[in-house]
Amino acid sequence: MIKLCLIVLLLSPVGVFAAEKKKAAPAKKRTAPSAAVKKQPAPPPVKVTTKTDEVMLQEQRARLDEISAIEKAPGAAKAASLKPMLSDKNPLIRGEAAEAIGKTKEPAALGELSAAVKSEDDHTRWGAVRGLAALGDKKALPPLIAALGHPEYNTRWKAAQALGELKDAGAVDALAAAAGSDKSKNVRLAAIEALMKIGGAKAAAAAEGLKNDPDPEIKAWAGAAAEKLK
């Protein structure tokens, strides 16, 4: 009788369900679509220094040493020795060579740097600007004033500094214009500082005209320059 009852119980819907429940594997926890874990982006590749990189660094050091040796060597015609480096494949070398050419203060340097300051390469152009300043010749004014209008702001900034180092009154008008309207505040500040170095009535008037500039930093620098140039 007991066996019959067990058979009936197992064959009943409740019994079958209980038996299936024991056999069923635990259900996996589902994640709501909105809470789905997003795939994480792959980490950036690690930059590995290759043998080629090391060779390039060695070549760069050698070229920089060569520039330094030419600068320290006695005698003239250093600009001619440095000129080929203005075409070096490394932009840093081109820039350093341009500056070194200016430091020679040789007459030939002006032509080389006037051409280099028009370069499309930033390093060459920046080095040429520094070289023109180091040349210390008022004939460097035209290429430096032209550089003061270059689209790249670092070139304009360096040109303003270079004109201040030359301390030639012929740059006052260009510097006054840059101080008043350049898009870069750093260029404007460099132009004000250059005006202060050059001095004279025109430079003082230019600084005086900026004392009411809406930019507080420009206003402060212009006020200090005007006071110094009185």
C-alpha positions as CSV (number, residue, x, y, z in Angstrom):
1,M,0.0,0.0,0.0
2,I,2.8,2.4,0.9
3,K,4.6,1.6,-2.4
4,L,1.5,2.4,-4.3
5,C,1.1,5.8,-2.6
6,L,4.7,6.6,-3.4
7,I,4.2,5.8,-7.1
8,V,1.0,7.9,-7.2
9,L,2.8,10.8,-5.5
10,L,5.7,10.7,-7.9
11,L,3.4,10.6,-10.9
12,S,1.3,13.5,-9.7
13,P,2.2,17.1,-11.0
14,V,3.5,18.1,-7.6
15,G,5.7,15.1,-7.4
16,V,7.1,15.5,-10.9
17,F,7.8,19.2,-10.2
18,A,9.6,18.4,-7.0
19,A,11.7,15.8,-8.8
20,E,12.6,18.2,-11.6
21,K,13.4,20.9,-9.1
22,K,16.0,18.7,-7.5
23,K,17.6,18.0,-10.9
24,A,17.6,21.5,-12.2
25,A,20.9,23.4,-12.2
26,P,20.9,26.8,-10.4
27,A,19.9,29.6,-12.8
28,K,22.6,32.1,-13.8
29,K,22.2,35.6,-12.5
30,R,21.1,37.8,-15.4
31,T,22.4,41.3,-15.8
32,A,20.0,44.0,-16.9
33,P,20.8,45.4,-20.3
34,S,21.3,48.9,-18.8
35,A,23.7,47.6,-16.2
36,A,25.8,45.5,-18.7
37,V,29.5,45.8,-18.2
38,K,31.1,47.8,-21.0
39,K,34.2,46.5,-22.6
40,Q,37.2,48.3,-21.2
41,P,39.4,50.0,-23.8
42,A,42.8,48.4,-24.3
43,P,45.7,50.1,-22.6
44,P,47.9,52.2,-24.8
45,P,50.9,50.4,-26.2
46,V,54.1,50.7,-24.1
47,K,56.7,52.7,-25.9
48,V,59.8,50.6,-26.2
49,T,63.2,52.2,-26.9
50,T,64.7,50.4,-29.8
51,K,68.2,50.1,-31.0
52,T,67.3,52.6,-33.8
53,D,66.3,55.1,-31.2
54,E,69.6,54.7,-29.4
55,V,71.5,55.2,-32.6
56,M,69.6,58.4,-33.3
57,L,70.4,59.7,-29.9
58,Q,74.1,59.0,-30.4
59,E,74.0,60.7,-33.8
60,Q,72.3,63.7,-32.2
61,R,74.9,64.0,-29.4
62,A,77.6,63.7,-32.0
63,R,76.2,66.5,-34.1
64,L,75.6,68.7,-31.0
65,D,79.2,68.1,-30.0
66,E,80.3,69.0,-33.5
67,I,78.4,72.3,-33.3
68,S,80.0,73.1,-30.0
69,A,83.5,72.3,-31.3
70,I,83.0,74.6,-34.3
71,E,81.8,77.4,-32.0
72,K,84.9,77.1,-29.8
73,A,87.4,76.7,-32.6
74,P,89.7,79.7,-33.4
75,G,89.5,81.5,-36.6
76,A,86.8,82.8,-38.9
77,A,84.4,81.2,-41.5
78,K,82.6,79.3,-38.8
79,A,79.2,80.2,-40.4
80,A,80.3,78.3,-43.6
81,S,81.1,75.2,-41.5
82,L,77.8,75.4,-39.8
83,K,75.7,76.1,-42.9
84,P,75.4,72.4,-44.0
85,M,73.7,71.6,-40.6
86,L,70.8,73.8,-41.5
87,S,69.8,70.9,-43.8
88,D,70.3,68.2,-41.2
89,K,67.5,65.6,-41.0
90,N,67.1,66.3,-37.2
91,P,65.1,69.5,-36.6
92,L,66.8,70.0,-33.2
93,I,70.2,70.1,-34.9
94,R,68.9,72.6,-37.5
95,G,67.8,74.9,-34.8
96,E,71.0,74.7,-32.8
97,A,73.0,75.3,-35.9
98,A,71.0,78.4,-36.8
99,E,71.6,79.9,-33.3
100,A,75.3,79.0,-33.5
101,I,75.6,80.7,-36.8
102,G,74.3,83.9,-35.3
103,K,76.8,83.7,-32.4
104,T,79.6,83.8,-34.9
105,K,78.6,87.5,-35.7
106,E,80.1,87.0,-39.2
107,P,78.6,89.1,-42.0
108,A,77.6,85.9,-43.9
109,A,75.4,84.9,-41.0
110,L,72.8,87.5,-41.7
111,G,71.9,86.0,-45.1
112,E,71.8,82.4,-43.8
113,L,69.6,83.3,-40.9
114,S,67.3,85.6,-42.9
115,A,66.5,82.6,-45.1
116,A,66.3,80.1,-42.1
117,V,63.8,82.3,-40.3
118,K,61.3,81.6,-43.1
119,S,61.6,77.9,-42.6
120,E,58.4,75.8,-42.2
121,D,60.1,73.8,-39.5
122,D,59.6,75.3,-36.0
123,H,63.0,74.4,-34.6
124,T,64.9,75.9,-37.5
125,R,62.8,79.0,-37.4
126,W,63.2,79.4,-33.6
127,G,66.9,78.9,-33.8
128,A,67.2,81.5,-36.6
129,V,65.3,84.0,-34.5
130,R,67.7,83.4,-31.6
131,G,70.6,83.6,-34.0
132,L,69.5,86.9,-35.3
133,A,69.3,88.3,-31.8
134,A,72.8,86.9,-31.1
135,L,74.1,88.6,-34.2
136,G,73.5,92.0,-32.7
137,D,73.2,93.7,-36.0
138,K,70.5,96.3,-36.8
139,K,70.3,94.7,-40.2
140,A,68.5,91.8,-38.5
141,L,65.5,94.1,-37.8
142,P,63.6,93.4,-41.0
143,P,63.5,89.5,-40.7
144,L,62.7,89.8,-37.0
145,I,59.9,92.3,-37.5
146,A,58.6,89.9,-40.2
147,A,58.8,87.0,-37.7
148,L,56.7,89.1,-35.3
149,G,53.8,88.6,-37.7
150,H,54.3,84.8,-38.1
151,P,51.1,82.6,-37.6
152,E,52.9,80.4,-35.0
153,Y,52.8,82.2,-31.7
154,N,56.1,80.9,-30.3
155,T,57.9,82.5,-33.3
156,R,56.2,85.8,-32.6
157,W,57.1,85.5,-28.9
158,K,60.7,84.8,-29.6
159,A,60.8,87.6,-32.2
160,A,59.6,90.1,-29.6
161,Q,62.2,89.0,-27.2
162,A,64.9,89.2,-29.9
163,L,63.9,92.7,-30.8
164,G,64.2,93.7,-27.2
165,E,67.7,92.3,-27.1
166,L,68.7,94.3,-30.1
167,K,67.4,97.5,-28.4
168,D,66.9,99.3,-31.7
169,A,64.3,102.1,-31.9
170,G,63.4,100.9,-35.4
171,A,61.4,98.1,-33.8
172,V,59.2,100.2,-31.6
173,D,56.2,100.6,-34.0
174,A,56.0,96.9,-34.7
175,L,56.4,96.0,-31.0
176,A,53.7,98.6,-30.0
177,A,51.3,97.0,-32.5
178,A,52.0,93.5,-31.1
179,A,51.7,94.7,-27.6
180,G,48.3,96.2,-28.3
181,S,46.6,93.5,-30.5
182,D,48.4,90.2,-30.6
183,K,46.2,87.2,-30.0
184,S,48.6,85.7,-27.5
185,K,49.0,87.3,-24.1
186,N,52.6,86.0,-23.9
187,V,53.5,87.8,-27.1
188,R,51.9,91.0,-25.8
189,L,53.9,90.8,-22.6
190,A,57.1,90.1,-24.4
191,A,56.5,93.1,-26.7
192,I,55.9,95.4,-23.6
193,E,59.1,94.1,-22.1
194,A,61.0,94.7,-25.3
195,L,59.6,98.3,-25.4
196,M,60.9,98.8,-21.9
197,K,64.4,97.6,-22.9
198,I,64.5,99.8,-26.0
199,G,63.2,102.9,-24.2
200,G,62.7,106.4,-25.6
201,A,59.6,108.6,-26.0
202,K,57.9,106.4,-28.6
203,A,58.2,103.3,-26.4
204,A,57.0,105.2,-23.4
205,A,54.0,106.5,-25.3
206,A,53.2,102.9,-26.5
207,A,53.3,101.6,-22.9
208,E,51.2,104.6,-21.7
209,G,48.5,103.7,-24.2
210,L,48.1,100.2,-22.7
211,K,47.6,101.3,-19.1
212,N,43.9,101.0,-19.5
213,D,43.9,97.6,-21.2
214,P,41.0,95.3,-20.1
215,D,43.4,92.5,-19.3
216,P,44.7,93.2,-15.7
217,E,48.1,91.6,-16.4
218,I,48.7,93.7,-19.6
219,K,47.5,96.7,-17.7
220,A,50.0,96.1,-14.8
221,W,53.0,95.4,-17.1
222,A,52.2,98.5,-19.2
223,G,51.9,100.6,-16.1
224,A,55.3,99.4,-14.9
225,A,56.9,100.0,-18.3
226,A,55.4,103.5,-18.5
227,E,56.6,104.4,-15.1
228,K,60.1,103.2,-15.8
229,L,60.3,105.0,-19.1
230,K,59.3,108.4,-17.7
